[in-house]
Protein backbone atom coordinates (compact mmCIF):
# COMPACT_ATOMS: atom_id res chain seq x y z
CA UNK A 1 0.00 0.00 0.00
CA UNK A 2 2.85 2.40 0.78
CA UNK A 3 4.41 1.52 -2.57
CA UNK A 4 1.26 2.67 -4.37
CA UNK A 5 1.17 5.93 -2.46
CA UNK A 6 4.84 6.56 -3.18
CA UNK A 7 4.34 5.81 -6.85
CA UNK A 8 1.28 8.08 -7.00
CA UNK A 9 3.11 10.98 -5.34
CA UNK A 10 6.10 10.48 -7.66
CA UNK A 11 3.83 10.45 -10.70
CA UNK A 12 2.02 13.56 -9.50
CA UNK A 13 5.27 15.47 -8.99
CA UNK A 14 6.69 14.36 -12.35
CA UNK A 15 3.52 15.37 -14.20
CA UNK A 16 3.46 18.79 -12.60
CA UNK A 17 7.16 19.33 -13.33
CA UNK A 18 6.69 18.23 -16.94
CA UNK A 19 3.77 20.60 -17.27
CA UNK A 20 5.70 23.60 -15.97
CA UNK A 21 9.17 22.87 -17.32
CA UNK A 22 8.39 21.27 -20.67
CA UNK A 23 4.93 22.66 -21.48
CA UNK A 24 3.68 19.08 -21.57
CA UNK A 25 -0.06 19.37 -22.21
CA UNK A 26 -0.58 15.80 -21.03
CA UNK A 27 0.69 16.82 -17.61
CA UNK A 28 -2.77 17.98 -16.52
CA UNK A 29 -4.67 14.72 -17.16
CA UNK A 30 -1.71 12.77 -15.80
CA UNK A 31 -1.71 14.81 -12.59
CA UNK A 32 -5.46 14.25 -12.24
CA UNK A 33 -4.99 10.49 -12.66
CA UNK A 34 -2.15 10.52 -10.13
CA UNK A 35 -4.32 12.41 -7.66
CA UNK A 36 -7.13 9.92 -8.11
CA UNK A 37 -4.69 7.04 -7.67
CA UNK A 38 -3.36 8.65 -4.50
CA UNK A 39 -6.88 8.89 -3.14
CA UNK A 40 -7.73 5.27 -4.02
CA UNK A 41 -4.44 3.71 -2.92
CA UNK A 42 -5.78 3.05 0.57
CA UNK A 43 -9.24 1.80 -0.35
CA UNK A 44 -9.03 0.10 -3.76
CA UNK A 45 -5.45 -0.79 -4.68
CA UNK A 46 -6.45 -2.49 -7.94
CA UNK A 47 -8.10 0.68 -9.23
CA UNK A 48 -5.11 2.72 -8.07
CA UNK A 49 -2.75 0.46 -10.04
CA UNK A 50 -4.86 0.89 -13.20
CA UNK A 51 -4.90 4.66 -12.76
CA UNK A 52 -1.14 4.69 -12.27
CA UNK A 53 -0.64 2.63 -15.41
CA UNK A 54 -2.56 5.25 -17.37
CA UNK A 55 -0.62 7.96 -15.59
CA UNK A 56 2.77 6.53 -16.60
CA UNK A 57 1.52 5.99 -20.15
CA UNK A 58 0.52 9.67 -20.36
CA UNK A 59 3.92 10.72 -19.03
CA UNK A 60 5.69 8.69 -21.70
CA UNK A 61 3.38 9.89 -24.46
CA UNK A 62 3.83 13.48 -23.36
CA UNK A 63 7.60 13.08 -23.40
CA UNK A 64 7.38 11.73 -26.96
CA UNK A 65 5.28 14.73 -27.99
CA UNK A 66 7.80 17.15 -26.47
CA UNK A 67 10.70 15.39 -28.21
CA UNK A 68 8.81 15.40 -31.52
CA UNK A 69 8.13 19.12 -31.15
CA UNK A 70 11.77 19.85 -30.44
CA UNK A 71 12.78 17.77 -33.44
CA UNK A 72 10.36 19.60 -35.73
CA UNK A 73 11.44 22.99 -34.45
CA UNK A 74 15.11 22.08 -34.88
CA UNK A 75 14.39 20.93 -38.42
CA UNK A 76 12.67 24.20 -39.29
CA UNK A 77 15.51 26.40 -38.09
CA UNK A 78 16.64 28.97 -40.68
CA UNK A 79 20.31 28.00 -40.24
CA UNK A 80 19.59 24.66 -41.81
CA UNK A 81 18.67 26.22 -45.14
CA UNK A 82 21.27 29.01 -45.07
C-alpha positions, 0 to 999 in steps of 0.5 A, a space after each residue: 500500500 505504501 508503494 502505491 502511495 509513493 508511486 502516486 506521489 512520484 507520478 504527481 510530482 513528475 507530471 506537474 514538473 513536466 507541465 511547468 518545465 516542458 509545457 507538456 499538455 498531457 501533464 494535466 490529465 496525468 496529474 489528475 490520474 495521479 491524484 485519483 490514484 493517490 486517493 484510491 491507494 488506501 481503499 481500492 489498490 487495484 483501481 489505483 494500479 490501473 490509474 497509475 498505469 494510465 498515468 505513466 503511459 501519459 507521461 511517456 506519451 507526453 515526453 514523446 510529444 515534447 521530443 517530436 516538437 523539439 525535433 520539428 522545431 530544430 528541423 525548421 531552423 533557418 540556419 539549416 537552409 542558409 
